[in-house]
Amino acid sequence: VFVSECADIRNQMRNGRKSITLIEGLSTEFDFKKLLKAWKKRFNCNGTIVEDEEHGQIINLQGDQRHNIADFLLEEGIVEKENLKVHGA
């Protein structure tokens, strides 16, 4: 079982009431496509994987999914509670 060092979950406002949830800092051993597919199905939202030079792979999900993602990561043991940062919550 892989455990991420430190994962950041933040919400970025778009226009009006629309927002995007950004998940970064997950270990590269995880299959980001499988994680994204599970989250899209579980939380009824769309999402993408973005390559960033500074932060590596970042997962974007539609809507404010910060608490859903945090609960999922803790339940599955992907990230330990002290290594999970939920920004703006």
C-alpha positions as CSV (number, residue, x, y, z in Angstrom):
1,V,0.0,0.0,0.0
2,F,1.3,3.4,-1.0
3,V,0.9,6.3,1.3
4,S,1.3,9.9,0.0
5,E,3.6,12.2,1.9
6,C,1.4,15.3,1.8
7,A,-1.8,16.0,-0.2
8,D,-3.3,19.4,-0.7
9,I,-7.0,19.9,-1.5
10,R,-8.1,23.4,-2.5
11,N,-11.1,25.0,-4.0
12,Q,-10.7,27.6,-6.8
13,M,-13.6,29.8,-7.7
14,R,-14.4,30.3,-11.4
15,N,-17.2,32.7,-12.3
16,G,-20.3,33.2,-10.3
17,R,-21.1,30.1,-8.2
18,K,-18.9,27.8,-10.2
19,S,-15.8,26.3,-8.6
20,I,-13.1,23.7,-9.2
21,T,-11.5,21.4,-6.6
22,L,-7.8,20.8,-7.1
23,I,-6.0,17.8,-5.6
24,E,-2.2,17.8,-5.7
25,G,0.7,16.1,-3.9
26,L,-0.5,12.5,-4.2
27,S,2.2,9.9,-4.6
28,T,3.1,9.1,-8.2
29,E,2.6,5.4,-7.5
30,F,-1.1,5.8,-7.7
31,D,-3.0,5.4,-11.0
32,F,-4.5,8.9,-11.4
33,K,-6.8,7.7,-14.1
34,K,-8.4,5.1,-11.9
35,L,-8.7,7.5,-9.0
36,L,-10.3,10.1,-11.3
37,K,-12.7,7.6,-12.7
38,A,-13.8,6.4,-9.2
39,W,-14.3,10.0,-8.0
40,K,-16.3,11.0,-11.1
41,K,-18.6,8.1,-10.6
42,R,-18.9,8.4,-6.8
43,F,-19.4,12.2,-6.7
44,N,-21.3,12.7,-9.9
45,C,-18.9,15.3,-11.4
46,N,-16.5,15.7,-14.3
47,G,-12.7,16.0,-13.9
48,T,-9.4,16.1,-15.6
49,I,-5.7,15.4,-14.9
50,V,-3.4,18.3,-15.6
51,E,0.4,18.2,-15.9
52,D,2.2,21.0,-14.0
53,E,6.0,21.4,-14.1
54,E,6.2,22.6,-10.5
55,H,3.6,20.4,-8.8
56,G,3.5,17.3,-11.0
57,Q,0.1,15.9,-11.8
58,I,-3.0,17.8,-10.5
59,I,-6.5,16.4,-10.5
60,N,-9.3,18.9,-11.2
61,L,-12.9,18.1,-10.3
62,Q,-16.0,20.2,-11.0
63,G,-17.7,21.7,-7.9
64,D,-16.6,21.9,-4.3
65,Q,-15.6,18.3,-3.5
66,R,-13.1,19.1,-0.8
67,H,-14.8,17.2,2.0
68,N,-15.8,14.3,-0.2
69,I,-12.2,13.8,-1.5
70,A,-10.7,14.2,2.0
71,D,-13.1,11.5,3.4
72,F,-12.3,9.2,0.5
73,L,-8.5,9.6,0.9
74,L,-8.7,8.9,4.6
75,E,-11.2,5.9,4.3
76,E,-9.0,4.2,1.6
77,G,-5.8,4.9,3.6
78,I,-4.2,6.8,0.7
79,V,-3.3,9.7,3.0
80,E,-2.9,9.9,6.7
81,K,-4.8,12.6,8.5
82,E,-1.8,14.6,9.6
83,N,-0.5,14.7,6.0
84,L,-3.8,15.9,4.5
85,K,-4.3,19.7,4.1
86,V,-7.8,20.9,3.1
87,H,-7.5,24.6,2.3
88,G,-10.3,27.0,2.9
89,A,-12.5,24.6,4.8
